[in-house]
Amino acid sequence: MAASAAAAPALNAAFERKPGWGAWLFMAPLLLWLVLFVVLPTLMLIMTSFVERDGLGRLVYNFTWENYVRAFDWKWLKILLISIWYAFLTTVICMVVGYPVAYFIGRSPDRFRTLLITLVMIPFWTSFLIRTYAWITILSRDGLLNSFLLSAAIIPEPLGMMYTPFAVVLGLVYAYLPFMILPIYTSVERLDGAMIEAAYDLGAGPVRAFSKVIIPLTRPGIVAGALLVFVPSIAMFAITTLMGGGSNPTIGEVIQKQFTSARNMPFGAALGTLLLVLFCLALWLTRARGREE
């Protein structure tokens, strides 16, 4: 007993040992990548948001709050709220559709899991733009879906599905559904089946076992999937431009146009910085809630 007590501090010290130069050397490529492609671009974005521009769109390095004051105009706040609503709908639909799929894959026999995960990953084998244009072909007035419905005499005339909120949300769900399935699958794969059996043995029905045991144990995957879908959905502009047609612009489209056709980089940088603050706030709230639970 005394020997075990004496060995405990040494064991704890071994686990708490600080990384040496060799560990930092292995981490150097990752740290360099983060500095070059994350930290520096973010600092440049924030700095640009506080400068002015001249009549030709060139940057004038005079400090100003005007870009942020303009960003809080109701015109832009309304677009931001529309973008948040689209992202929220996308996240909810991906969760409702993706959770059963992830649970089925996670509880499947080992010999089938690789195949099922491969089927989930197949969309990534094709270019993102090709997949988006494929949906345009399917949903257009003379596309595959309308042709089928007309030939089956289900509708009297073609439906206007393109350039609507429905098309935008559908495109976002299709693009980000795998990002919801994969984190939940990871949590389900680690789920201890004995916990579920214990719930049944104690008298819980399927609904109660699902809500009181399975959901809490897989909550980390749910939260990770929600963040992976919600955050990029707000700033996505390719899908909303191609499938929304600009009828209901999103904040991602506005930022993209400020950096291109509008030639107003400071205002676009201010909108991007506000989005970054929003993302950090969402992440902080999620982490704080996780610690409380």
C-alpha positions as a Markdown table, in Angstrom:
| # | Residue | x | y | z |
|---|---|---|---|---|
| 1 | Met | 0.0 | 0.0 | 0.0 |
| 2 | Ala | 2.8 | 2.4 | 1.0 |
| 3 | Ala | 4.7 | 1.6 | -2.3 |
| 4 | Ser | 1.5 | 2.3 | -4.3 |
| 5 | Ala | 1.1 | 5.6 | -2.5 |
| 6 | Ala | 4.7 | 6.6 | -3.1 |
| 7 | Ala | 4.4 | 5.7 | -6.8 |
| 8 | Ala | 1.3 | 7.7 | -7.4 |
| 9 | Pro | 3.0 | 11.2 | -7.5 |
| 10 | Ala | 5.6 | 9.9 | -9.9 |
| 11 | Leu | 2.9 | 8.4 | -12.2 |
| 12 | Asn | 0.9 | 11.7 | -12.1 |
| 13 | Ala | 4.1 | 13.6 | -12.9 |
| 14 | Ala | 4.7 | 11.4 | -15.9 |
| 15 | Phe | 1.2 | 12.1 | -17.3 |
| 16 | Glu | 1.5 | 15.8 | -16.6 |
| 17 | Arg | 4.9 | 16.1 | -18.3 |
| 18 | Lys | 5.1 | 19.1 | -20.6 |
| 19 | Pro | 5.8 | 18.4 | -24.3 |
| 20 | Gly | 9.4 | 18.7 | -25.3 |
| 21 | Trp | 11.0 | 20.3 | -28.4 |
| 22 | Gly | 10.3 | 17.2 | -30.4 |
| 23 | Ala | 6.6 | 17.4 | -29.9 |
| 24 | Trp | 6.6 | 21.1 | -30.9 |
| 25 | Leu | 8.6 | 20.1 | -34.0 |
| 26 | Phe | 5.9 | 17.7 | -35.0 |
| 27 | Met | 3.3 | 20.4 | -34.4 |
| 28 | Ala | 5.2 | 23.0 | -36.3 |
| 29 | Pro | 3.5 | 22.4 | -39.8 |
| 30 | Leu | 0.1 | 22.5 | -38.2 |
| 31 | Leu | 0.9 | 25.7 | -36.3 |
| 32 | Leu | 2.4 | 27.3 | -39.4 |
| 33 | Trp | -0.7 | 26.4 | -41.4 |
| 34 | Leu | -3.0 | 27.9 | -38.8 |
| 35 | Val | -0.9 | 31.1 | -38.6 |
| 36 | Leu | -0.7 | 31.6 | -42.4 |
| 37 | Phe | -4.3 | 30.6 | -43.4 |
| 38 | Val | -6.4 | 31.3 | -40.3 |
| 39 | Val | -4.8 | 33.8 | -38.0 |
| 40 | Leu | -3.3 | 36.2 | -40.5 |
| 41 | Pro | -6.4 | 36.3 | -42.9 |
| 42 | Thr | -8.6 | 36.9 | -39.8 |
| 43 | Leu | -6.4 | 39.8 | -38.7 |
| 44 | Met | -6.4 | 41.3 | -42.2 |
| 45 | Leu | -10.2 | 41.0 | -42.3 |
| 46 | Ile | -10.6 | 42.8 | -39.0 |
| 47 | Met | -8.1 | 45.5 | -40.0 |
| 48 | Thr | -9.8 | 46.1 | -43.3 |
| 49 | Ser | -13.2 | 46.5 | -41.6 |
| 50 | Phe | -11.9 | 49.7 | -39.9 |
| 51 | Val | -10.6 | 51.5 | -43.0 |
| 52 | Glu | -12.3 | 53.6 | -45.7 |
| 53 | Arg | -12.4 | 53.4 | -49.5 |
| 54 | Asp | -12.2 | 56.1 | -52.2 |
| 55 | Gly | -14.4 | 56.6 | -55.2 |
| 56 | Leu | -12.5 | 53.9 | -57.2 |
| 57 | Gly | -12.9 | 51.3 | -54.5 |
| 58 | Arg | -9.3 | 51.6 | -53.3 |
| 59 | Leu | -8.5 | 51.3 | -49.6 |
| 60 | Val | -7.8 | 54.4 | -47.6 |
| 61 | Tyr | -6.2 | 53.6 | -44.3 |
| 62 | Asn | -8.1 | 56.0 | -42.1 |
| 63 | Phe | -9.7 | 54.5 | -39.0 |
| 64 | Thr | -13.5 | 54.6 | -39.0 |
| 65 | Trp | -16.5 | 52.9 | -37.4 |
| 66 | Glu | -18.7 | 53.8 | -40.4 |
| 67 | Asn | -18.7 | 50.3 | -41.8 |
| 68 | Tyr | -20.0 | 48.8 | -38.6 |
| 69 | Val | -22.6 | 51.5 | -38.2 |
| 70 | Arg | -23.9 | 50.8 | -41.7 |
| 71 | Ala | -23.8 | 47.0 | -41.0 |
| 72 | Phe | -26.5 | 47.5 | -38.3 |
| 73 | Asp | -28.9 | 49.2 | -40.7 |
| 74 | Trp | -32.2 | 47.3 | -40.8 |
| 75 | Lys | -31.7 | 46.4 | -44.5 |
| 76 | Trp | -28.6 | 44.3 | -43.7 |
| 77 | Leu | -30.0 | 43.0 | -40.4 |
| 78 | Lys | -33.0 | 41.7 | -42.3 |
| 79 | Ile | -30.7 | 39.8 | -44.7 |
| 80 | Leu | -28.8 | 38.4 | -41.8 |
| 81 | Leu | -32.0 | 37.2 | -40.1 |
| 82 | Ile | -33.1 | 35.5 | -43.4 |
| 83 | Ser | -29.7 | 33.8 | -43.5 |
| 84 | Ile | -30.0 | 32.6 | -39.9 |
| 85 | Trp | -33.5 | 31.3 | -40.6 |
| 86 | Tyr | -32.2 | 29.3 | -43.7 |
| 87 | Ala | -29.3 | 28.0 | -41.6 |
| 88 | Phe | -31.7 | 27.0 | -38.7 |
| 89 | Leu | -34.1 | 25.2 | -41.1 |
| 90 | Thr | -31.2 | 23.4 | -42.7 |
| 91 | Thr | -29.8 | 22.3 | -39.3 |
| 92 | Val | -33.2 | 21.0 | -38.1 |
| 93 | Ile | -33.9 | 19.1 | -41.3 |
| 94 | Cys | -30.4 | 17.6 | -41.4 |
| 95 | Met | -30.8 | 16.6 | -37.7 |
| 96 | Val | -34.2 | 15.0 | -38.3 |
| 97 | Val | -33.0 | 13.1 | -41.4 |
| 98 | Gly | -29.4 | 12.5 | -40.4 |
| 99 | Tyr | -29.9 | 11.1 | -36.8 |
| 100 | Pro | -31.8 | 8.0 | -37.9 |
| 101 | Val | -29.2 | 7.3 | -40.6 |
| 102 | Ala | -26.3 | 7.8 | -38.3 |
| 103 | Tyr | -27.9 | 5.6 | -35.6 |
| 104 | Phe | -28.6 | 2.9 | -38.1 |
| 105 | Ile | -25.0 | 3.0 | -39.4 |
| 106 | Gly | -23.5 | 3.1 | -35.9 |
| 107 | Arg | -25.5 | 0.1 | -34.7 |
| 108 | Ser | -25.0 | -1.9 | -37.8 |
| 109 | Pro | -22.6 | -5.0 | -37.9 |
| 110 | Asp | -19.0 | -4.1 | -38.4 |
| 111 | Arg | -18.8 | -5.7 | -41.8 |
| 112 | Phe | -21.5 | -3.3 | -43.2 |
| 113 | Arg | -20.3 | 0.0 | -41.5 |
| 114 | Thr | -17.5 | 0.8 | -44.0 |
| 115 | Leu | -19.9 | 0.3 | -46.9 |
| 116 | Leu | -22.6 | 2.5 | -45.4 |
| 117 | Ile | -20.1 | 5.3 | -44.5 |
| 118 | Thr | -18.8 | 5.1 | -48.0 |
| 119 | Leu | -22.3 | 5.7 | -49.4 |
| 120 | Val | -22.6 | 8.8 | -47.2 |
| 121 | Met | -19.3 | 10.1 | -48.5 |
| 122 | Ile | -20.0 | 9.4 | -52.2 |
| 123 | Pro | -21.3 | 13.0 | -52.8 |
| 124 | Phe | -17.9 | 14.3 | -51.9 |
| 125 | Trp | -16.4 | 12.4 | -54.8 |
| 126 | Thr | -18.1 | 14.8 | -57.2 |
| 127 | Ser | -17.5 | 18.6 | -57.6 |
| 128 | Phe | -19.7 | 20.8 | -55.4 |
| 129 | Leu | -20.8 | 22.9 | -58.4 |
| 130 | Ile | -21.7 | 19.8 | -60.5 |
| 131 | Arg | -23.9 | 18.6 | -57.7 |
| 132 | Thr | -25.6 | 22.0 | -57.4 |
| 133 | Tyr | -26.2 | 22.2 | -61.2 |
| 134 | Ala | -27.6 | 18.7 | -61.1 |
| 135 | Trp | -30.3 | 20.0 | -58.6 |
| 136 | Ile | -31.0 | 22.9 | -61.0 |
| 137 | Thr | -31.6 | 20.4 | -63.8 |
| 138 | Ile | -33.9 | 18.4 | -61.5 |
| 139 | Leu | -35.9 | 21.3 | -60.1 |
| 140 | Ser | -36.2 | 23.6 | -63.2 |
| 141 | Arg | -39.6 | 24.0 | -64.9 |
| 142 | Asp | -38.6 | 21.7 | -67.7 |
| 143 | Gly | -36.4 | 19.5 | -65.5 |
| 144 | Leu | -36.7 | 15.9 | -64.5 |
| 145 | Leu | -39.1 | 16.3 | -61.5 |
| 146 | Asn | -41.6 | 18.4 | -63.4 |
| 147 | Ser | -41.4 | 16.1 | -66.4 |
| 148 | Phe | -42.2 | 13.1 | -64.2 |
| 149 | Leu | -45.1 | 14.8 | -62.4 |
| 150 | Leu | -46.6 | 16.0 | -65.7 |
| 151 | Ser | -46.2 | 12.6 | -67.4 |
| 152 | Ala | -47.9 | 11.0 | -64.3 |
| 153 | Ala | -50.7 | 13.5 | -64.5 |
| 154 | Ile | -50.1 | 14.5 | -60.9 |
| 155 | Ile | -49.9 | 18.2 | -61.8 |
| 156 | Pro | -51.6 | 20.2 | -64.6 |
| 157 | Glu | -48.6 | 22.5 | -65.2 |
| 158 | Pro | -44.9 | 22.7 | -64.2 |
| 159 | Leu | -44.2 | 23.9 | -60.7 |
| 160 | Gly | -41.9 | 26.9 | -60.1 |
| 161 | Met | -39.5 | 25.3 | -57.6 |
| 162 | Met | -36.3 | 27.0 | -58.7 |
| 163 | Tyr | -35.3 | 30.4 | -57.2 |
| 164 | Thr | -37.4 | 29.9 | -54.1 |
| 165 | Pro | -36.6 | 29.5 | -50.4 |
| 166 | Phe | -37.5 | 25.8 | -50.9 |
| 167 | Ala | -34.7 | 25.3 | -53.5 |
| 168 | Val | -32.2 | 27.2 | -51.3 |
| 169 | Val | -32.9 | 25.0 | -48.2 |
| 170 | Leu | -33.0 | 21.9 | -50.3 |
| 171 | Gly | -29.6 | 22.7 | -51.7 |
| 172 | Leu | -28.2 | 23.5 | -48.3 |
| 173 | Val | -29.5 | 20.3 | -46.8 |
| 174 | Tyr | -28.1 | 18.2 | -49.6 |
| 175 | Ala | -24.7 | 19.9 | -49.3 |
| 176 | Tyr | -24.4 | 19.6 | -45.5 |
| 177 | Leu | -26.3 | 16.5 | -44.5 |
| 178 | Pro | -23.1 | 14.3 | -44.4 |
| 179 | Phe | -21.6 | 16.9 | -41.9 |
| 180 | Met | -24.5 | 16.0 | -39.6 |
| 181 | Ile | -24.4 | 12.3 | -40.1 |
| 182 | Leu | -20.7 | 11.7 | -39.4 |
| 183 | Pro | -20.3 | 13.3 | -35.9 |
| 184 | Ile | -23.5 | 11.6 | -34.7 |
| 185 | Tyr | -22.3 | 8.3 | -36.1 |
| 186 | Thr | -19.1 | 8.7 | -34.1 |
| 187 | Ser | -21.1 | 9.2 | -30.9 |
| 188 | Val | -23.5 | 6.3 | -31.7 |
| 189 | Glu | -20.6 | 4.0 | -32.4 |
| 190 | Arg | -19.2 | 4.6 | -28.9 |
| 191 | Leu | -22.7 | 4.1 | -27.4 |
| 192 | Asp | -22.7 | 1.4 | -24.7 |
| 193 | Gly | -25.5 | -1.1 | -25.5 |
| 194 | Ala | -25.5 | -2.2 | -21.9 |
| 195 | Met | -26.9 | 1.3 | -20.9 |
| 196 | Ile | -29.8 | 0.8 | -23.3 |
| 197 | Glu | -30.5 | -2.7 | -22.0 |
| 198 | Ala | -30.4 | -1.4 | -18.4 |
| 199 | Ala | -33.0 | 1.2 | -19.3 |
| 200 | Tyr | -35.3 | -1.5 | -20.7 |
| 201 | Asp | -34.7 | -3.7 | -17.6 |
| 202 | Leu | -35.7 | -0.8 | -15.4 |
| 203 | Gly | -39.0 | -0.5 | -17.1 |
| 204 | Ala | -38.3 | 2.3 | -19.7 |
| 205 | Gly | -40.1 | 2.0 | -23.0 |
| 206 | Pro | -38.5 | 2.7 | -26.4 |
| 207 | Val | -39.5 | 6.4 | -26.4 |
| 208 | Arg | -38.2 | 7.0 | -22.8 |
| 209 | Ala | -35.0 | 5.0 | -23.4 |
| 210 | Phe | -34.4 | 7.1 | -26.5 |
| 211 | Ser | -35.1 | 10.5 | -24.9 |
| 212 | Lys | -33.4 | 9.8 | -21.5 |
| 213 | Val | -30.5 | 7.5 | -22.4 |
| 214 | Ile | -29.6 | 7.5 | -26.1 |
| 215 | Ile | -30.0 | 11.3 | -26.8 |
| 216 | Pro | -28.0 | 12.4 | -23.8 |
| 217 | Leu | -25.2 | 9.9 | -24.6 |
| 218 | Thr | -25.0 | 11.0 | -28.2 |
| 219 | Arg | -25.4 | 14.8 | -27.5 |
| 220 | Pro | -21.7 | 15.6 | -28.2 |
| 221 | Gly | -22.2 | 14.3 | -31.8 |
| 222 | Ile | -25.5 | 16.2 | -32.1 |
| 223 | Val | -23.9 | 19.4 | -31.0 |
| 224 | Ala | -20.9 | 19.0 | -33.2 |
| 225 | Gly | -23.1 | 18.2 | -36.2 |
| 226 | Ala | -25.3 | 21.2 | -35.6 |
| 227 | Leu | -22.3 | 23.5 | -35.5 |
| 228 | Leu | -20.8 | 22.0 | -38.6 |
| 229 | Val | -24.1 | 22.6 | -40.5 |
| 230 | Phe | -25.3 | 25.8 | -39.0 |
| 231 | Val | -22.1 | 27.9 | -39.2 |
| 232 | Pro | -21.3 | 27.4 | -42.9 |
| 233 | Ser | -24.9 | 27.5 | -43.9 |
| 234 | Ile | -25.2 | 31.1 | -42.8 |
| 235 | Ala | -22.3 | 32.3 | -45.0 |
| 236 | Met | -22.9 | 30.0 | -48.0 |
| 237 | Phe | -23.3 | 32.0 | -51.2 |
| 238 | Ala | -22.8 | 29.6 | -54.0 |
| 239 | Ile | -26.0 | 27.6 | -53.4 |
| 240 | Thr | -28.1 | 30.6 | -52.5 |
| 241 | Thr | -27.0 | 32.4 | -55.7 |
| 242 | Leu | -27.4 | 29.5 | -58.1 |
| 243 | Met | -30.6 | 28.0 | -56.6 |
| 244 | Gly | -32.1 | 31.2 | -55.1 |
| 245 | Gly | -31.5 | 33.4 | -58.1 |
| 246 | Gly | -30.8 | 36.4 | -55.8 |
| 247 | Ser | -34.5 | 36.9 | -55.1 |
| 248 | Asn | -33.9 | 36.5 | -51.4 |
| 249 | Pro | -30.2 | 37.3 | -50.9 |
| 250 | Thr | -28.3 | 35.9 | -47.9 |
| 251 | Ile | -25.5 | 37.5 | -46.0 |
| 252 | Gly | -23.0 | 35.3 | -47.8 |
| 253 | Glu | -24.1 | 36.7 | -51.1 |
| 254 | Val | -23.9 | 40.3 | -49.8 |
| 255 | Ile | -20.3 | 39.8 | -48.5 |
| 256 | Gln | -19.3 | 38.1 | -51.8 |
| 257 | Lys | -20.7 | 41.0 | -53.8 |
| 258 | Gln | -19.0 | 43.6 | -51.6 |
| 259 | Phe | -15.6 | 42.1 | -52.4 |
| 260 | Thr | -16.3 | 41.7 | -56.1 |
| 261 | Ser | -18.8 | 43.8 | -58.0 |
| 262 | Ala | -19.4 | 46.5 | -55.4 |
| 263 | Arg | -15.7 | 47.0 | -54.7 |
| 264 | Asn | -16.4 | 47.8 | -51.1 |
| 265 | Met | -13.9 | 45.6 | -49.2 |
| 266 | Pro | -14.2 | 47.5 | -45.9 |
| 267 | Phe | -18.0 | 47.0 | -45.6 |
| 268 | Gly | -17.7 | 43.4 | -46.7 |
| 269 | Ala | -14.9 | 42.9 | -44.1 |
| 270 | Ala | -17.2 | 44.4 | -41.4 |
| 271 | Leu | -20.0 | 42.0 | -42.3 |
| 272 | Gly | -17.6 | 39.1 | -42.2 |
| 273 | Thr | -16.2 | 40.2 | -38.9 |
| 274 | Leu | -19.7 | 40.4 | -37.4 |
| 275 | Leu | -20.3 | 36.9 | -38.7 |
| 276 | Leu | -17.1 | 35.7 | -37.1 |
| 277 | Val | -18.2 | 37.3 | -33.7 |
| 278 | Leu | -21.6 | 35.5 | -34.1 |
| 279 | Phe | -19.9 | 32.2 | -34.7 |
| 280 | Cys | -17.6 | 32.6 | -31.7 |
| 281 | Leu | -20.6 | 33.5 | -29.6 |
| 282 | Ala | -22.5 | 30.4 | -30.7 |
| 283 | Leu | -19.5 | 28.2 | -30.0 |
| 284 | Trp | -19.0 | 29.8 | -26.5 |
| 285 | Leu | -22.7 | 29.3 | -25.6 |
| 286 | Thr | -22.5 | 25.7 | -26.8 |
| 287 | Arg | -19.4 | 25.0 | -24.8 |
| 288 | Ala | -20.8 | 26.7 | -21.7 |
| 289 | Arg | -24.0 | 24.7 | -21.9 |
| 290 | Gly | -22.0 | 21.5 | -22.3 |
| 291 | Arg | -20.0 | 22.2 | -19.2 |
| 292 | Glu | -23.2 | 22.9 | -17.2 |
| 293 | Glu | -24.7 | 19.6 | -18.3 |
